[in-house]
Amino acid sequence: MDASAPYGGERPRPLASAVARERRTFVELPFGDLDAVVLSEVSRFTLRGLVEPLDGNGCGLRADGRRWTSLSDILRVERIGVLRGGFCPWAARFDRAFALAVGGSPRYGSIAAGLHVDRRSVEGEPAEQFSATTFRLPDGTHFLAFRGTDLSLAGWKEDFDLLFEPSVPGERDALAYLRTVAGIVEGPLRLGGHSKGGTLAEFAAVHAESAVAERLVSTHNLDGPGLRAPGLDARPPADTGRGVRKVVPAASFYGLLFADPAACRAVASGGFALQAHAPCRWRAAGGDLAPARRLSPCTAHVAARLQEWLAGVPLDERRRFVDGAYRVLAASGAESFSELPLSLVRHARDVAHARSALPREDRRLIGRLARSFIRTLAAGTTGGLRASARTVMSDVPGRLPKDDRSPSF
């Protein structure tokens, strides 16, 4: 099949454009990976104050007794600034086009959101950034979307904690959120999320109690790392029996970490590496994500080299590296990466003092691992580019084996 025209010749389009063109209902076109991407992207917005929260008593009722708010009501032009908030990454132009396309869509506008959770850890607590939203779909199912990493330092610290902790607070909260929502709503459930949100969704699905797991229709890990087995650097068996679907852009390596490439669905996207990781660059056609012919040999090679490098770093050294680096950056007083550059300058003395306060062995460890990581990434990229070149050459039509080629002039 030609990946450039996978659906009857329809040209793959960027996500916002594809959503704006989709007119079919969920009766005409059942829920699929594209829908999981759309709702996961909606959950990335700052929905506090716009969607009813899940309170401490496991309820989510408004003063008028309503629990749900339609996306057509949430995603309005006058709310774009509020929706992006201060921690929402990606591109402002895409966010505006995407929000208006979803809110005005015959397919998505009537979907209702509720049971919202959004919190970040405070000083003295284990690093955590967790947000989840439940969407009530016209087909009678509920989609539980877990937000990926935002721009907060705590969120990125939790991401790195995944490299050495058996589980992190966000994973445990995702499982608790699934359990709570399952006790509130009825009918089939779907889970999903992009980036770390996909990892949280997979964790919740794999560890769900049997009574809840029986209600799971599908779980969508959208370019999020797989689950690292405690103490090891190999993921659990891919077939968990919980319907986990792994989607990765062809040119992104992030979702290949702790994952079996053969079990991933490669989809088309623009950009490379972290650029390709952003859903705003993913392509869709015919009501689904546009398939890619294969994973990029370059990014697959990079992911393999990074995982080999990680396997050579003991868990204790990973913990010391992440905790030490975070302690130094947090001394700047910045809460997000957008604040970090200026905060590092303003509070350079505090940052220098925090670094000096680290044990000498930890300072040396941070420098050694940072240099080793950069060398591995560079070598992996170089090797990956060579692998890509070999793949491109092997795809040339009519190309003969090396020994059978006649000289060309």
N, C-alpha and C positions, 0 to 999 in steps of 0.2 A: 504494500500500500504506500502511496506517495504521502509522506508526512506533511508536505506543504499544502496538500488539498485533500484532507482525510474524509470529508463529508460531502460527497457529490460535487466536488469542485469548489465548495465554499471556502473562501480565503480565511485562514486563522487571523483573529483580531486580538488586540490587547484586552485585558479583562473588562475595563469599564465600557469599552465600545461593544463588546459581546453582550454584556448585561443589558445595555441600552436597546439592543436589537431584539432581545428575546421576548416573545409575546405569549408563549405557551404556558398553560397552567400545569400544576403537578399531576393532574389527571391525564393530560396529553403527553407529558414528558416526566416520568418518574424521577425522584431524587437521585442525584449522582455526584460525582467528585466535584464538578463545577459548582454545584450548590453548596457543598461543604466549604469550598474556598470562599465563596461570596459571604456566607454567614460568619465564617471565621474572621474575615476582613472587617465585617461590621463590628464584631466583638472587640476588635483592636481599638476602635474609637473610645473616647472618654464618654461613657454612658451614665456616669453618676449624675443623678438629678433628672435624667431623662427616662430612665428605666427603673421600675420599682425594685428595691433591694431585697435580698433574702436576709431577713433579720435574724437575730440570735435565737429566736424561737422556732426557726424553720418555716417562717411564713414570708409572704411577699405581697401583702395586700395594701392598696392605696386607701386613702381616707374614704373614698366613695365605694370601697369594696371591690374595685377592679384590680386585677393582678397584671394585666398585659397591656402593652402599648404597641400599636402597629408601626412598622418600619416607615410607612408613608408619613406618619406623624413625627417620628424621630428624626428622619433624614431630610430636613428641610433646609433651604438655602440660607436662611437667617441663623441657622445653628452650626454652620460649618466651622467657625472659629472655636466654638465650645467643644465640638466633637473632636477636633484635633488635639485640644488640650496642650500640655507642656511636655508630654512624654511620648507623643505619637510620632513614630518615624515615617519613612518613605517620602513621597513627594506631595507637596501641597496641591499642585495642579491635578494629580491623579485623585487625591482624596476628595476634592470637590466634585470632579466628574463622576467618580464612583458612587459617592453618597447620593447625588441627585439621580443617577441612573437606577440605583436600587430602590430609592424611595418612590420614584415614579414608575416603577416596573409593574406591569400586570401580574407578573410571576411572584415578585418578592414583596411588593408594597403591602399586601394584606397579611404577611407573616407578622406575628406579634412577639415581642421580646419581654422578658421578665426574669424574676429570681436572680438579680444581678449581684455579684460580689466583686469588690475591688479593694485590695489592700496591699500595703507594703510594710515590711518590718521596720521597727524603729531601733535606735541605737541600743545595744545590749541584747537584742534578740538575734537568733539565727537569720541570715540573709534570706529574704523571701519577697517576691513580687508575684501576686496571684490575682487573677481576675477571670471570672466565668460568667456567662450569660446563657439563659435557656430561651430557645426560639420555638414557638408553637406553629407548626406547619399545617396548611390546609388538608394534607393527606392523613391527618390524625396522629402523626408522630411528633416527637419533640427532639430538637437538636441541641445538645449541650456543647457550647463552644468555649474552649479555653484559650485565653489570650497568650500570645507569645511574648518574648522579652521586649520590654519597652526600653526607654533610654535611661532608666534609673540604674545607679551603681549597684544597688541591692539586687536588682534583677539579674544583672550580669554576673555578680558574685554567685548567685544561686545556680546560674548556668554552669559555671566552672566547678561548683560543688558536686555537680553530677558526675564529675570525673573520678571522684574518690569515695563519695558517700553511697551506702546501699540504697538510700532514698533521701530526698530533700523535702522540706516543708511543703513546697508546691505540689509535689506528687501525692503526699498524704492528704493535702487539702482537696485535691482533685478527686480522690477516691471518696472522701467524706462528702463532697458536693454531689457526686453521682448518687450516693446513698440517700442523701437528704431529698434531692429533687425526685428521685424514684418513689419516695414516700408521699410526695405532693401531687404529682401528675400521674395520669393513667395512660396506658397504651405503650406502643413500641418506642424505644429510645435510640437515638443516634449520638455519637460522640465525634468530636473533631477539633482541630486546631492547627495553626501554622507555626512552624519553628518549634520553640519549646512547648507551645500549646499542643502541638501534635504529640510530643513525648508525654505530656501530662495525660492526654486522652488515651494513649496506648497503655500507660501505667494503670489508669482507672479501669480500663476494659479488662486487662490481664488479671487484675487483683480483685475484681468485683465478686461479691457473693453470688452464689449460683442463682438465687431467686431474682437478682437484678440482672445478671448476665443473660438469663433466658429472654429478657426483654430487649437486649441489644440487637439492633438490626444491622448496624455497620459502625465501624470506627475508622476515621480518616486522619492518618498522620501525614500532614502536608509539609514535607521537607523538614521534619524534625528528626533529631538523632533517635536511634533505637534505644532499647533498654539495656544498660550494662549490667551483667550478672554480678552480684556482690563478690568483690575480691578478684574478679576476672575482667578480661577485656574482650569477651565474646558475648553476644546477645543470646537470650534464651531462644529455643526453637521458634522459627518464624511462624509456624502454624500453631497458634495458641487456642484455636477453636472459638475465638471471640470475634471473628470477622474483621480483623485489622487490615486496612488497605493503606499501603505506603505509596505516596506520590512524591516524586522528586523531579525538579527541572533537570533537563539533560545536562546543563552546564554548571550545576551547583554541586558542591561536595559536602555541604553541611548535613544534609539528610542521609548521606551514605555512612556516616559514622555509626558504628555498632549496628550496622544493618547488612543484610544479604542483598547485594545488588540485583541478583536474579529474582528476588521477591518484590522489587520496586517497579512501579509503573512510571516510565520516563515520559515527561510531557515537554512540549516546546515552550521556549521562553527566549526573551532577548537578554543581552548582557552575558556576563561571565562571573562565576564564583558568587560573591555576595550580591552583586547586581542581579544575577539570575535568581537568587534566593527570594527576592521581593516579588510577591504576587502581582504587583502592578505591571510586571514585565512578562507574566505568563500569557500564553495564547490560548484562545478558545474558538471553537467553531461547531456548528450544528448542535448546540446545547450541551457540549462537553468540552473538557480540556483537550487541546489538540495534541495528539501523540507525537513523540519524537522517534526517529528511527532507532536510536540507541542512546545510552548514556555517553556523555563526552569521555573519550579515553583519557583526556587530560585530567578532568576533575575526578574521575574514578581512580586514576593513578595517585593524585594528590591525597585523596581520602585514605587510600591504602597505606601510603607512606606515613601519614599522620597517625594512623592507628598503630602501625608498627612502632613508631617513635614513642607513642603513649604507652604501649605495652612494656617498653624498657624503663619506664619511670615508676618506681615503687609508689604505692598509694600514700605513704607517709610523706614522701617528697612532694607529691602533688598537693597535698593538704598544706604543707608549709609554704609552698610557692604561692598558692592562691590566697591563703590567709595573710601572708606577709605583704603581697602586692596590694591587696585590698586595704589593709591597715594604712599603708602609705598614701594611697589615693584618697581614702576617706578623711585623712588629716587635712585635706584642702577645704573641707566643709561643703564640697559639691554634692548634690543629691542626684544629678544626672550628668550624662556625658556632654550635653550641650553647655553646662555650666563649668565643666572641668578645666578647659584651657585657661580661662580667666582666673578661676579659683586657684589653680596651681601657681600662677604668678603672684596673686594677692597674698597667698598664704604659703609662700615658698619656704619660709623659716619653719613653720609647723610641719610641712611635708619633709623637710630635711631632718628635723628632729625625730619624726616618726620613723624614718629610715634608719637613723643612727641608733634608735632604741631597739631595733631588731637584733637578735643574736648574730654574731659575725658569720656563723655557719649558714644562717638563713639568708643573709645578704649575698653571700657567695653562691648559694644555691639558686637564688632568683636570677642572678646574672648568668650563671652557667646554663640553666634551663632556657632562659630567654634566647641566648645565643644559639643553643642547640636547636630550639624550635625554629628560629629564622633560617638556619642552614637547612633543616629538613624541609621546610616549606619551599625554599628556593630550589633545592634539589628535586623535590617532588614535582614542582611546576615545570622545571626543565625537562625532566623525564617524561612528564605528561604531554608536553608539547611534541616531543619526539614520537610518542605513541600515537598522538593525533595525526601527525604527518604520515606515519606508516599506514594508519587506517584510511586516510584520505587517498593515498596512492593505491591502496589495495582495492578501493571502490571505483577506480577509473574503469569505465566499460571497456571490455576487450583487452585488458591488461594481461600480459602473459607472465608466467613464472619467470624469475630472473634468468635461469639457465636457458630458457627458450626464446629470449628476446633477440631480435636482430638489431644490429647497430642502426641508430637513426642519425641523420645528418641535417 
